[in-house]
Amino acid sequence: MQHVLGEIEFKMNIALTHGKNAIEALYHTSAIMNKALEDIGPLLLNDTATCLPDLKLLNHTDRMSFYSRIITENLNRGKLESLYREDLNINLVTIFFTSAMSKIYSWDGSYHFLRNPYVFHSELIRYHLEAIVNDEGRVILNQYLKK
C-alpha cells in the first residue's frame, strides 16, 4: 500500500508544479487523487483502514505529512497569487482539510457518504476552495466549476 501511495504522491507533486495558478494546481491534484481512489477501490481502502490503521502515509493530521505540506504550500501560493483570502489562517485551514481527507482512509463502511470516495474527495475540494478564494479567485474557480 505504501508503494501505491508513494506513486500517487509523486504524480500529485508533478501536478502541483504544472498548474498555472494555485486553483488549477489543486484541481490537477484532485483529478489524480480521484483517479487513484477509483483504481484503489473501496474494499482496499476499507482493508487498509482495518488492517493498517497506523500506516504513516495515511496520517493526514500529522503537520509534516505529505498532504499537510501540499495543502500548506498551495495555500501560500494562492495567497501570493492574490487568489485566496488574505486573512486565511493557513495552519487551521490545513488541519480542516487534512482532517476531512483522513476520513477516506479511516472509513469503516458505516458512512453512506463515503461509499464513493471519488464523490467525497471532489466535494471536499470544492468546499475547500469555495471557503478560501477571494473575489479574483472566485472568477477562476467558477470557470472550473462550469467544466
N, CA, C and O atoms as a GROMACS GRO file, in nm:
protein
  588
    1MET      N    1   0.082  -0.119   0.000
    1MET     CA    2   0.000   0.000   0.000
    1MET      C    3   0.087   0.126   0.000
    1MET      O    4   0.054   0.225  -0.066
    2GLN      N    5   0.197   0.123   0.074
    2GLN     CA    6   0.284   0.240   0.077
    2GLN      C    7   0.342   0.269  -0.061
    2GLN      O    8   0.359   0.385  -0.098
    3HIS      N    9   0.372   0.165  -0.138
    3HIS     CA   10   0.423   0.185  -0.273
    3HIS      C   11   0.319   0.253  -0.361
    3HIS      O   12   0.350   0.346  -0.436
    4VAL      N   13   0.195   0.207  -0.351
    4VAL     CA   14   0.086   0.266  -0.429
    4VAL      C   15   0.070   0.413  -0.393
    4VAL      O   16   0.061   0.499  -0.481
    5LEU      N   17   0.066   0.443  -0.264
    5LEU     CA   18   0.050   0.581  -0.221
    5LEU      C   19   0.171   0.666  -0.258
    5LEU      O   20   0.155   0.784  -0.291
    6GLY      N   21   0.290   0.609  -0.252
    6GLY     CA   22   0.409   0.683  -0.292
    6GLY      C   23   0.403   0.725  -0.437
    6GLY      O   24   0.445   0.836  -0.471
    7GLU      N   25   0.352   0.640  -0.523
    7GLU     CA   26   0.338   0.673  -0.665
    7GLU      C   27   0.233   0.782  -0.685
    7GLU      O   28   0.252   0.872  -0.767
    8ILE      N   29   0.124   0.775  -0.611
    8ILE     CA   30   0.021   0.879  -0.619
    8ILE      C   31   0.079   1.013  -0.576
    8ILE      O   32   0.055   1.115  -0.640
    9GLU      N   33   0.155   1.012  -0.468
    9GLU     CA   34   0.216   1.135  -0.419
    9GLU      C   35   0.313   1.193  -0.522
    9GLU      O   36   0.320   1.315  -0.538
   10PHE      N   37   0.389   1.108  -0.590
   10PHE     CA   38   0.481   1.154  -0.694
   10PHE      C   39   0.404   1.225  -0.805
   10PHE      O   40   0.443   1.334  -0.849
   11LYS      N   41   0.295   1.166  -0.850
   11LYS     CA   42   0.213   1.226  -0.956
   11LYS      C   43   0.150   1.358  -0.909
   11LYS      O   44   0.139   1.453  -0.986
   12MET      N   45   0.110   1.361  -0.783
   12MET     CA   46   0.049   1.484  -0.730
   12MET      C   47   0.152   1.596  -0.722
   12MET      O   48   0.119   1.711  -0.749
   13ASN      N   49   0.275   1.565  -0.686
   13ASN     CA   50   0.381   1.666  -0.682
   13ASN      C   51   0.402   1.727  -0.820
   13ASN      O   52   0.418   1.849  -0.832
   14ILE      N   53   0.402   1.645  -0.922
   14ILE     CA   54   0.418   1.695  -1.059
   14ILE      C   55   0.302   1.786  -1.095
   14ILE      O   56   0.322   1.893  -1.151
   15ALA      N   57   0.181   1.742  -1.063
   15ALA     CA   58   0.062   1.822  -1.095
   15ALA      C   59   0.064   1.957  -1.025
   15ALA      O   60   0.023   2.058  -1.082
   16LEU      N   61   0.113   1.960  -0.902
   16LEU     CA   62   0.118   2.085  -0.828
   16LEU      C   63   0.207   2.188  -0.897
   16LEU      O   64   0.178   2.308  -0.893
   17THR      N   65   0.313   2.143  -0.959
   17THR     CA   66   0.405   2.237  -1.024
   17THR      C   67   0.360   2.276  -1.164
   17THR      O   68   0.409   2.375  -1.219
   18HIS      N   69   0.268   2.200  -1.223
   18HIS     CA   70   0.226   2.229  -1.359
   18HIS      C   71   0.099   2.313  -1.369
   18HIS      O   72   0.062   2.355  -1.479
   19GLY      N   73   0.034   2.339  -1.259
   19GLY     CA   74  -0.084   2.425  -1.262
   19GLY      C   75  -0.042   2.569  -1.284
   19GLY      O   76   0.056   2.615  -1.226
   20LYS      N   77  -0.116   2.641  -1.369
   20LYS     CA   78  -0.078   2.780  -1.398
   20LYS      C   79  -0.108   2.874  -1.281
   20LYS      O   80  -0.056   2.986  -1.276
   21ASN      N   81  -0.192   2.826  -1.187
   21ASN     CA   82  -0.217   2.901  -1.064
   21ASN      C   83  -0.253   2.801  -0.955
   21ASN      O   84  -0.266   2.681  -0.981
   22ALA      N   85  -0.269   2.850  -0.834
   22ALA     CA   86  -0.294   2.761  -0.720
   22ALA      C   87  -0.424   2.683  -0.735
   22ALA      O   88  -0.432   2.566  -0.696
   23ILE      N   89  -0.526   2.746  -0.791
   23ILE     CA   90  -0.656   2.679  -0.807
   23ILE      C   91  -0.643   2.565  -0.908
   23ILE      O   92  -0.690   2.454  -0.883
   24GLU      N   93  -0.581   2.593  -1.022
   24GLU     CA   94  -0.562   2.488  -1.122
   24GLU      C   95  -0.475   2.375  -1.068
   24GLU      O   96  -0.502   2.258  -1.094
   25ALA      N   97  -0.372   2.410  -0.994
   25ALA     CA   98  -0.284   2.307  -0.936
   25ALA      C   99  -0.361   2.215  -0.844
   25ALA      O  100  -0.342   2.094  -0.846
   26LEU      N  101  -0.449   2.272  -0.761
   26LEU     CA  102  -0.528   2.190  -0.670
   26LEU      C  103  -0.626   2.102  -0.747
   26LEU      O  104  -0.651   1.988  -0.709
   27TYR      N  105  -0.683   2.156  -0.855
   27TYR     CA  106  -0.772   2.075  -0.938
   27TYR      C  107  -0.696   1.961  -1.005
   27TYR      O  108  -0.748   1.850  -1.015
   28HIS      N  109  -0.574   1.987  -1.052
   28HIS     CA  110  -0.493   1.879  -1.112
   28HIS      C  111  -0.466   1.768  -1.009
   28HIS      O  112  -0.480   1.650  -1.040
   29THR      N  113  -0.428   1.807  -0.889
   29THR     CA  114  -0.401   1.706  -0.787
   29THR      C  115  -0.529   1.632  -0.749
   29THR      O  116  -0.526   1.512  -0.720
   30SER      N  117  -0.640   1.703  -0.751
   30SER     CA  118  -0.768   1.640  -0.721
   30SER      C  119  -0.803   1.534  -0.826
   30SER      O  120  -0.852   1.427  -0.792
   31ALA      N  121  -0.777   1.566  -0.951
   31ALA     CA  122  -0.805   1.469  -1.059
   31ALA      C  123  -0.720   1.344  -1.042
   31ALA      O  124  -0.769   1.233  -1.062
   32ILE      N  125  -0.594   1.362  -1.004
   32ILE     CA  126  -0.505   1.248  -0.982
   32ILE      C  127  -0.555   1.165  -0.863
   32ILE      O  128  -0.559   1.042  -0.870
   33MET      N  129  -0.592   1.233  -0.755
   33MET     CA  130  -0.640   1.162  -0.637
   33MET      C  131  -0.770   1.088  -0.667
   33MET      O  132  -0.787   0.974  -0.624
   34ASN      N  133  -0.860   1.152  -0.740
   34ASN     CA  134  -0.986   1.087  -0.773
   34ASN      C  135  -0.963   0.962  -0.857
   34ASN      O  136  -1.027   0.859  -0.834
   35LYS      N  137  -0.874   0.970  -0.953
   35LYS     CA  138  -0.841   0.854  -1.036
   35LYS      C  139  -0.781   0.744  -0.949
   35LYS      O  140  -0.815   0.626  -0.964
   36ALA      N  141  -0.693   0.781  -0.859
   36ALA     CA  142  -0.630   0.683  -0.770
   36ALA      C  143  -0.734   0.617  -0.679
   36ALA      O  144  -0.729   0.497  -0.657
   37LEU      N  145  -0.828   0.696  -0.628
   37LEU     CA  146  -0.931   0.640  -0.542
   37LEU      C  147  -1.019   0.541  -0.618
   37LEU      O  148  -1.059   0.438  -0.564
   38GLU      N  149  -1.048   0.574  -0.744
   38GLU     CA  150  -1.126   0.481  -0.826
   38GLU      C  151  -1.047   0.352  -0.848
   38GLU      O  152  -1.103   0.242  -0.840
   39ASP      N  153  -0.917   0.366  -0.876
   39ASP     CA  154  -0.833   0.249  -0.902
   39ASP      C  155  -0.816   0.163  -0.776
   39ASP      O  156  -0.820   0.040  -0.783
   40ILE      N  157  -0.796   0.228  -0.662
   40ILE     CA  158  -0.777   0.155  -0.537
   40ILE      C  159  -0.905   0.082  -0.498
   40ILE      O  160  -0.902  -0.035  -0.460
   41GLY      N  161  -1.015   0.152  -0.507
   41GLY     CA  162  -1.144   0.091  -0.476
   41GLY      C  163  -1.175   0.091  -0.329
   41GLY      O  164  -1.084   0.092  -0.246
   42PRO      N  165  -1.303   0.089  -0.295
   42PRO     CA  166  -1.343   0.098  -0.154
   42PRO      C  167  -1.304  -0.023  -0.070
   42PRO      O  168  -1.284  -0.009   0.051
   43LEU      N  169  -1.292  -0.140  -0.130
   43LEU     CA  170  -1.256  -0.258  -0.050
   43LEU      C  171  -1.113  -0.246   0.002
   43LEU      O  172  -1.085  -0.277   0.118
   44LEU      N  173  -1.021  -0.202  -0.085
   44LEU     CA  174  -0.883  -0.186  -0.041
   44LEU      C  175  -0.872  -0.075   0.063
   44LEU      O  176  -0.798  -0.088   0.160
   45LEU      N  177  -0.947   0.034   0.043
   45LEU     CA  178  -0.946   0.141   0.144
   45LEU      C  179  -0.998   0.089   0.277
   45LEU      O  180  -0.942   0.122   0.382
   46ASN      N  181  -1.102   0.009   0.273
   46ASN     CA  182  -1.157  -0.048   0.395
   46ASN      C  183  -1.057  -0.142   0.462
   46ASN      O  184  -1.037  -0.136   0.583
   47ASP      N  185  -0.993  -0.227   0.383
   47ASP     CA  186  -0.893  -0.319   0.437
   47ASP      C  187  -0.776  -0.242   0.498
   47ASP      O  188  -0.726  -0.279   0.604
   48THR      N  189  -0.734  -0.134   0.432
   48THR     CA  190  -0.623  -0.054   0.483
   48THR      C  191  -0.661   0.010   0.616
   48THR      O  192  -0.582   0.008   0.710
   49ALA      N  193  -0.781   0.065   0.624
   49ALA     CA  194  -0.825   0.129   0.748
   49ALA      C  195  -0.831   0.027   0.862
   49ALA      O  196  -0.802   0.060   0.977
   50THR      N  197  -0.871  -0.097   0.828
   50THR     CA  198  -0.887  -0.201   0.930
   50THR      C  199  -0.753  -0.263   0.971
   50THR      O  200  -0.725  -0.279   1.090
   51CYS      N  201  -0.672  -0.298   0.872
   51CYS     CA  202  -0.551  -0.376   0.898
   51CYS      C  203  -0.426  -0.292   0.918
   51CYS      O  204  -0.332  -0.336   0.984
   52LEU      N  205  -0.423  -0.172   0.864
   52LEU     CA  206  -0.305  -0.087   0.873
   52LEU      C  207  -0.341   0.052   0.926
   52LEU      O  208  -0.310   0.151   0.860
   53PRO      N  209  -0.404   0.062   1.041
   53PRO     CA  210  -0.450   0.193   1.088
   53PRO      C  211  -0.338   0.291   1.118
   53PRO      O  212  -0.361   0.412   1.124
   54ASP      N  213  -0.217   0.241   1.136
   54ASP     CA  214  -0.107   0.332   1.169
   54ASP      C  215  -0.013   0.355   1.051
   54ASP      O  216   0.099   0.401   1.069
   55LEU      N  217  -0.058   0.324   0.929
   55LEU     CA  218   0.023   0.347   0.810
   55LEU      C  219   0.057   0.496   0.803
   55LEU      O  220  -0.031   0.580   0.791
   56LYS      N  221   0.186   0.527   0.809
   56LYS     CA  222   0.230   0.665   0.824
   56LYS      C  223   0.189   0.755   0.708
   56LYS      O  224   0.163   0.874   0.730
   57LEU      N  225   0.184   0.703   0.588
   57LEU     CA  226   0.144   0.786   0.475
   57LEU      C  227  -0.001   0.832   0.484
   57LEU      O  228  -0.040   0.928   0.418
   58LEU      N  229  -0.078   0.764   0.565
   58LEU     CA  230  -0.219   0.798   0.576
   58LEU      C  231  -0.248   0.891   0.693
   58LEU      O  232  -0.364   0.925   0.717
   59ASN      N  233  -0.148   0.932   0.765
   59ASN     CA  234  -0.168   1.017   0.880
   59ASN      C  235  -0.177   1.163   0.836
   59ASN      O  236  -0.080   1.238   0.845
   60HIS      N  237  -0.295   1.201   0.787
   60HIS     CA  238  -0.313   1.334   0.730
   60HIS      C  239  -0.310   1.446   0.833
   60HIS      O  240  -0.284   1.561   0.798
   61THR      N  241  -0.335   1.414   0.958
   61THR     CA  242  -0.335   1.521   1.057
   61THR      C  243  -0.196   1.548   1.112
   61THR      O  244  -0.179   1.640   1.193
   62ASP      N  245  -0.097   1.473   1.070
   62ASP     CA  246   0.042   1.500   1.105
   62ASP      C  247   0.087   1.620   1.022
   62ASP      O  248   0.084   1.616   0.899
   63ARG      N  249   0.128   1.727   1.090
   63ARG     CA  250   0.163   1.852   1.019
   63ARG      C  251   0.279   1.834   0.923
   63ARG      O  252   0.300   1.920   0.837
   64MET      N  253   0.356   1.727   0.935
   64MET     CA  254   0.469   1.704   0.845
   64MET      C  255   0.434   1.606   0.732
   64MET      O  256   0.519   1.575   0.649
   65SER      N  257   0.312   1.559   0.730
   65SER     CA  258   0.274   1.460   0.628
   65SER      C  259   0.272   1.524   0.489
   65SER      O  260   0.266   1.646   0.475
   66PHE      N  261   0.276   1.440   0.390
   66PHE     CA  262   0.273   1.485   0.251
   66PHE      C  263   0.151   1.572   0.225
   66PHE      O  264   0.163   1.680   0.166
   67TYR      N  265   0.034   1.528   0.269
   67TYR     CA  266  -0.089   1.601   0.240
   67TYR      C  267  -0.094   1.735   0.312
   67TYR      O  268  -0.142   1.834   0.256
   68SER      N  269  -0.045   1.740   0.432
   68SER     CA  270  -0.039   1.868   0.503
   68SER      C  271   0.054   1.965   0.431
   68SER      O  272   0.023   2.083   0.416
   69ARG      N  273   0.167   1.914   0.386
   69ARG     CA  274   0.263   2.001   0.316
   69ARG      C  275   0.206   2.053   0.185
   69ARG      O  276   0.222   2.171   0.154
   70ILE      N  277   0.139   1.968   0.107
   70ILE     CA  278   0.090   2.018  -0.023
   70ILE      C  279  -0.023   2.118  -0.004
   70ILE      O  280  -0.034   2.214  -0.081
   71ILE      N  281  -0.107   2.098   0.096
   71ILE     CA  282  -0.214   2.196   0.120
   71ILE      C  283  -0.155   2.327   0.170
   71ILE      O  284  -0.196   2.434   0.124
   72THR      N  285  -0.060   2.321   0.262
   72THR     CA  286   0.004   2.443   0.311
   72THR      C  287   0.073   2.517   0.197
   72THR      O  288   0.059   2.639   0.185
   73GLU      N  289   0.147   2.446   0.114
   73GLU     CA  290   0.214   2.509   0.000
   73GLU      C  291   0.114   2.571  -0.096
   73GLU      O  292   0.136   2.680  -0.148
   74ASN      N  293   0.002   2.501  -0.120
   74ASN     CA  294  -0.099   2.555  -0.210
   74ASN      C  295  -0.164   2.680  -0.151
   74ASN      O  296  -0.191   2.775  -0.224
   75LEU      N  297  -0.189   2.680  -0.021
   75LEU     CA  298  -0.247   2.799   0.043
   75LEU      C  299  -0.151   2.918   0.033
   75LEU      O  300  -0.194   3.029   0.003
   76ASN      N  301  -0.024   2.894   0.058
   76ASN     CA  302   0.075   3.002   0.045
   76ASN      C  303   0.081   3.053  -0.099
   76ASN      O  304   0.087   3.174  -0.122
   77ARG      N  305   0.081   2.962  -0.194
   77ARG     CA  306   0.085   3.001  -0.335
   77ARG      C  307  -0.038   3.083  -0.372
   77ARG      O  308  -0.026   3.187  -0.437
   78GLY      N  309  -0.155   3.037  -0.330
   78GLY     CA  310  -0.278   3.110  -0.361
   78GLY      C  311  -0.281   3.250  -0.302
   78GLY      O  312  -0.333   3.342  -0.364
   79LYS      N  313  -0.225   3.265  -0.182
   79LYS     CA  314  -0.216   3.398  -0.122
   79LYS      C  315  -0.119   3.487  -0.200
   79LYS      O  316  -0.146   3.605  -0.224
   80LEU      N  317  -0.005   3.429  -0.239
   80LEU     CA  318   0.093   3.507  -0.316
   80LEU      C  319   0.037   3.549  -0.452
   80LEU      O  320   0.070   3.656  -0.503
   81GLU      N  321  -0.047   3.465  -0.510
   81GLU     CA  322  -0.108   3.495  -0.640
   81GLU      C  323  -0.232   3.582  -0.627
   81GLU      O  324  -0.297   3.615  -0.726
   82SER      N  325  -0.265   3.620  -0.504
   82SER     CA  326  -0.384   3.701  -0.473
   82SER      C  327  -0.513   3.635  -0.520
   82SER      O  328  -0.604   3.703  -0.567
   83LEU      N  329  -0.520   3.503  -0.505
   83LEU     CA  330  -0.641   3.428  -0.540
   83LEU      C  331  -0.714   3.378  -0.417
   83LEU      O  332  -0.834   3.348  -0.422
   84TYR      N  333  -0.642   3.370  -0.304
   84TYR     CA  334  -0.701   3.323  -0.179
   84TYR      C  335  -0.711   3.440  -0.083
   84TYR      O  336  -0.639   3.539  -0.096
   85ARG      N  337  -0.801   3.428   0.013
   85ARG     CA  338  -0.822   3.534   0.111
   85ARG      C  339  -0.693   3.568   0.184
   85ARG      O  340  -0.614   3.479   0.217
   86GLU      N  341  -0.672   3.694   0.207
   86GLU     CA  342  -0.553   3.740   0.280
   86GLU      C  343  -0.558   3.699   0.427
   86GLU      O  344  -0.453   3.677   0.488
   87ASP      N  345  -0.677   3.688   0.482
   87ASP     CA  346  -0.691   3.661   0.625
   87ASP      C  347  -0.694   3.512   0.660
   87ASP      O  348  -0.734   3.475   0.770
   88LEU      N  349  -0.654   3.427   0.566
   88LEU     CA  350  -0.652   3.283   0.594
   88LEU      C  351  -0.558   3.249   0.708
   88LEU      O  352  -0.447   3.301   0.717
   89ASN      N  353  -0.603   3.162   0.794
   89ASN     CA  354  -0.515   3.104   0.894
   89ASN      C  355  -0.468   2.971   0.834
   89ASN      O  356  -0.537   2.870   0.843
   90ILE      N  357  -0.351   2.973   0.774
   90ILE     CA  358  -0.302   2.859   0.696
   90ILE      C  359  -0.294   2.732   0.779
   90ILE      O  360  -0.330   2.625   0.730
   91ASN      N  361  -0.249   2.741   0.902
   91ASN     CA  362  -0.239   2.621   0.986
   91ASN      C  363  -0.376   2.559   1.013
   91ASN      O  364  -0.392   2.438   1.004
   92LEU      N  365  -0.474   2.642   1.046
   92LEU     CA  366  -0.607   2.588   1.073
   92LEU      C  367  -0.674   2.533   0.947
   92LEU      O  368  -0.734   2.426   0.951
   93VAL      N  369  -0.663   2.605   0.836
   93VAL     CA  370  -0.724   2.557   0.712
   93VAL      C  371  -0.660   2.425   0.669
   93VAL      O  372  -0.730   2.336   0.620
   94THR      N  373  -0.531   2.411   0.688
   94THR     CA  374  -0.464   2.285   0.657
   94THR      C  375  -0.519   2.173   0.744
   94THR      O  376  -0.546   2.063   0.695
   95ILE      N  377  -0.536   2.199   0.873
   95ILE     CA  378  -0.592   2.097   0.963
   95ILE      C  379  -0.734   2.061   0.922
   95ILE      O  380  -0.770   1.944   0.922
   96PHE      N  381  -0.816   2.161   0.887
   96PHE     CA  382  -0.954   2.133   0.846
   96PHE      C  383  -0.955   2.040   0.725
   96PHE      O  384  -1.028   1.940   0.723
   97PHE      N  385  -0.874   2.073   0.625
   97PHE     CA  386  -0.873   1.995   0.502
   97PHE      C  387  -0.822   1.853   0.526
   97PHE      O  388  -0.885   1.756   0.486
   98THR      N  389  -0.707   1.842   0.591
   98THR     CA  390  -0.646   1.710   0.607
   98THR      C  391  -0.726   1.622   0.703
   98THR      O  392  -0.727   1.499   0.688
   99SER      N  393  -0.790   1.682   0.800
   99SER     CA  394  -0.875   1.602   0.890
   99SER      C  395  -0.992   1.542   0.814
   99SER      O  396  -1.027   1.426   0.834
  100ALA      N  397  -1.053   1.621   0.727
  100ALA     CA  398  -1.163   1.569   0.645
  100ALA      C  399  -1.111   1.464   0.547
  100ALA      O  400  -1.175   1.362   0.526
  101MET      N  401  -0.996   1.490   0.489
  101MET     CA  402  -0.936   1.396   0.394
  101MET      C  403  -0.907   1.261   0.459
  101MET      O  404  -0.920   1.156   0.396
  102SER      N  405  -0.867   1.265   0.583
  102SER     CA  406  -0.832   1.140   0.652
  102SER      C  407  -0.952   1.047   0.667
  102SER      O  408  -0.934   0.927   0.687
  103LYS      N  409  -1.073   1.100   0.657
  103LYS     CA  410  -1.193   1.017   0.668
  103LYS      C  411  -1.199   0.912   0.558
  103LYS      O  412  -1.254   0.804   0.578
  104ILE      N  413  -1.144   0.944   0.441
  104ILE     CA  414  -1.145   0.848   0.330
  104ILE      C  415  -1.071   0.721   0.372
  104ILE      O  416  -1.114   0.610   0.339
  105TYR      N  417  -0.962   0.738   0.444
  105TYR     CA  418  -0.877   0.624   0.479
  105TYR      C  419  -0.917   0.556   0.609
  105TYR      O  420  -0.871   0.445   0.637
  106SER      N  421  -1.001   0.621   0.688
  106SER     CA  422  -1.041   0.559   0.813
  106SER      C  423  -1.185   0.508   0.806
  106SER      O  424  -1.244   0.474   0.909
  107TRP      N  425  -1.239   0.504   0.690
  107TRP     CA  426  -1.377   0.460   0.669
  107TRP      C  427  -1.396   0.318   0.718
  107TRP      O  428  -1.316   0.229   0.688
  108ASP      N  429  -1.503   0.296   0.793
  108ASP     CA  430  -1.531   0.161   0.843
  108ASP      C  431  -1.652   0.098   0.775
  108ASP      O  432  -1.704  -0.003   0.822
  109GLY      N  433  -1.698   0.158   0.667
  109GLY     CA  434  -1.810   0.103   0.591
  109GLY      C  435  -1.946   0.148   0.640
  109GLY      O  436  -2.047   0.113   0.580
  110SER      N  437  -1.951   0.224   0.747
  110SER     CA  438  -2.081   0.260   0.804
  110SER      C  439  -2.133   0.395   0.757
  110SER      O  440  -2.250   0.426   0.779
  111TYR      N  441  -2.051   0.473   0.692
  111TYR     CA  442  -2.095   0.606   0.648
  111TYR      C  443  -2.134   0.603   0.501
  111TYR      O  444  -2.050   0.580   0.414
  112HIS      N  445  -2.261   0.626   0.474
  112HIS     CA  446  -2.309   0.613   0.337
  112HIS      C  447  -2.244   0.715   0.245
  112HIS      O  448  -2.229   0.688   0.126
  113PHE      N  449  -2.205   0.832   0.295
  113PHE     CA  450  -2.146   0.934   0.209
  113PHE      C  451  -2.001   0.903   0.171
  113PHE      O  452  -1.944   0.971   0.086
  114LEU      N  453  -1.942   0.803   0.233
  114LEU     CA  454  -1.805   0.764   0.199
  114LEU      C  455  -1.801   0.639   0.112
  114LEU      O  456  -1.693   0.590   0.081
  115ARG      N  457  -1.915   0.587   0.074
  115ARG     CA  458  -1.915   0.467  -0.009
  115ARG      C  459  -1.850   0.493  -0.144
  115ARG      O  460  -1.798   0.402  -0.208
  116ASN      N  461  -1.854   0.618  -0.187
  116ASN     CA  462  -1.789   0.657  -0.310
  116ASN      C  463  -1.685   0.763  -0.276
  116ASN      O  464  -1.718   0.882  -0.270
  117PRO      N  465  -1.560   0.723  -0.254
  117PRO     CA  466  -1.458   0.820  -0.213
  117PRO      C  467  -1.432   0.927  -0.318
  117PRO      O  468  -1.386   1.036  -0.285
  118TYR      N  469  -1.459   0.897  -0.445
  118TYR     CA  470  -1.442   0.996  -0.552
  118TYR      C  471  -1.534   1.115  -0.528
  118TYR      O  472  -1.491   1.230  -0.536
  119VAL      N  473  -1.660   1.087  -0.499
  119VAL     CA  474  -1.757   1.193  -0.473
  119VAL      C  475  -1.718   1.270  -0.348
  119VAL      O  476  -1.724   1.393  -0.345
  120PHE      N  477  -1.677   1.199  -0.244
  120PHE     CA  478  -1.635   1.263  -0.120
  120PHE      C  479  -1.518   1.358  -0.146
  120PHE      O  480  -1.521   1.473  -0.102
  121HIS      N  481  -1.416   1.311  -0.216
  121HIS     CA  482  -1.297   1.393  -0.241
  121HIS      C  483  -1.330   1.513  -0.329
  121HIS      O  484  -1.283   1.623  -0.303
  122SER      N  485  -1.409   1.492  -0.433
  122SER     CA  486  -1.447   1.603  -0.523
  122SER      C  487  -1.521   1.712  -0.447
  122SER      O  488  -1.494   1.831  -0.465
  123GLU      N  489  -1.614   1.671  -0.363
  123GLU     CA  490  -1.691   1.769  -0.286
  123GLU      C  491  -1.602   1.838  -0.182
  123GLU      O  492  -1.620   1.957  -0.155
  124LEU      N  493  -1.508   1.766  -0.125
  124LEU     CA  494  -1.415   1.826  -0.029
  124LEU      C  495  -1.331   1.935  -0.096
  124LEU      O  496  -1.312   2.042  -0.039
  125ILE      N  497  -1.280   1.908  -0.216
  125ILE     CA  498  -1.201   2.009  -0.289
  125ILE      C  499  -1.285   2.133  -0.317
  125ILE      O  500  -1.240   2.245  -0.296
  126ARG      N  501  -1.407   2.111  -0.364
  126ARG     CA  502  -1.493   2.226  -0.393
  126ARG      C  503  -1.524   2.305  -0.265
  126ARG      O  504  -1.515   2.427  -0.265
  127TYR      N  505  -1.559   2.236  -0.159
  127TYR     CA  506  -1.589   2.301  -0.031
  127TYR      C  507  -1.468   2.382   0.016
  127TYR      O  508  -1.483   2.497   0.059
  128HIS      N  509  -1.351   2.323   0.007
  128HIS     CA  510  -1.227   2.389   0.048
  128HIS      C  511  -1.204   2.516  -0.034
  128HIS      O  512  -1.181   2.623   0.022
  129LEU      N  513  -1.211   2.504  -0.165
  129LEU     CA  514  -1.184   2.620  -0.250
  129LEU      C  515  -1.290   2.729  -0.234
  129LEU      O  516  -1.256   2.848  -0.232
  130GLU      N  517  -1.416   2.692  -0.222
  130GLU     CA  518  -1.522   2.792  -0.202
  130GLU      C  519  -1.495   2.874  -0.076
  130GLU      O  520  -1.529   2.993  -0.071
  131ALA      N  521  -1.436   2.813   0.024
  131ALA     CA  522  -1.412   2.881   0.152
  131ALA      C  523  -1.289   2.972   0.149
  131ALA      O  524  -1.281   3.066   0.228
  132ILE      N  525  -1.194   2.944   0.061
  132ILE     CA  526  -1.067   3.017   0.071
  132ILE      C  527  -1.042   3.119  -0.040
  132ILE      O  528  -0.955   3.205  -0.024
  133VAL      N  529  -1.115   3.112  -0.150
  133VAL     CA  530  -1.088   3.207  -0.259
  133VAL      C  531  -1.141   3.346  -0.225
  133VAL      O  532  -1.237   3.362  -0.150
  134ASN      N  533  -1.074   3.445  -0.283
  134ASN     CA  534  -1.124   3.583  -0.274
  134ASN      C  535  -1.204   3.610  -0.403
  134ASN      O  536  -1.232   3.518  -0.479
  135ASP      N  537  -1.240   3.734  -0.427
  135ASP     CA  538  -1.322   3.765  -0.546
  135ASP      C  539  -1.252   3.729  -0.676
  135ASP      O  540  -1.313   3.672  -0.766
  136GLU      N  541  -1.123   3.761  -0.686
  136GLU     CA  542  -1.047   3.727  -0.807
  136GLU      C  543  -1.037   3.576  -0.824
  136GLU      O  544  -1.051   3.524  -0.934
  137GLY      N  545  -1.013   3.506  -0.716
  137GLY     CA  546  -1.005   3.361  -0.720
  137GLY      C  547  -1.139   3.297  -0.755
  137GLY      O  548  -1.144   3.193  -0.821
  138ARG      N  549  -1.248   3.359  -0.710
  138ARG     CA  550  -1.381   3.304  -0.739
  138ARG      C  551  -1.411   3.305  -0.889
  138ARG      O  552  -1.477   3.215  -0.939
  139VAL      N  553  -1.362   3.406  -0.959
  139VAL     CA  554  -1.381   3.411  -1.104
  139VAL      C  555  -1.315   3.289  -1.169
  139VAL      O  556  -1.375   3.224  -1.255
  140ILE      N  557  -1.194   3.259  -1.128
  140ILE     CA  558  -1.121   3.142  -1.182
  140ILE      C  559  -1.189   3.013  -1.138
  140ILE      O  560  -1.208   2.923  -1.219
  141LEU      N  561  -1.227   3.004  -1.011
  141LEU     CA  562  -1.294   2.885  -0.960
  141LEU      C  563  -1.422   2.858  -1.038
  141LEU      O  564  -1.450   2.744  -1.074
  142ASN      N  565  -1.501   2.961  -1.063
  142ASN     CA  566  -1.626   2.943  -1.136
  142ASN      C  567  -1.603   2.888  -1.276
  142ASN      O  568  -1.687   2.815  -1.329
  143GLN      N  569  -1.491   2.923  -1.338
  143GLN     CA  570  -1.458   2.867  -1.469
  143GLN      C  571  -1.438   2.716  -1.459
  143GLN      O  572  -1.482   2.642  -1.548
  144TYR      N  573  -1.375   2.669  -1.353
  144TYR     CA  574  -1.355   2.525  -1.334
  144TYR      C  575  -1.485   2.455  -1.300
  144TYR      O  576  -1.507   2.341  -1.343
  145LEU      N  577  -1.570   2.521  -1.225
  145LEU     CA  578  -1.697   2.459  -1.186
  145LEU      C  579  -1.791   2.443  -1.304
  145LEU      O  580  -1.877   2.355  -1.304
  146LYS      N  581  -1.776   2.527  -1.405
  146LYS     CA  582  -1.861   2.518  -1.525
  146LYS      C  583  -1.821   2.403  -1.616
  146LYS      O  584  -1.900   2.361  -1.701
  147LYS      N  585  -1.698   2.352  -1.600
  147LYS     CA  586  -1.648   2.245  -1.687
  147LYS      C  587  -1.714   2.114  -1.656
  147LYS      O  588  -1.684   2.013  -1.720
   0.00000   0.00000   0.00000
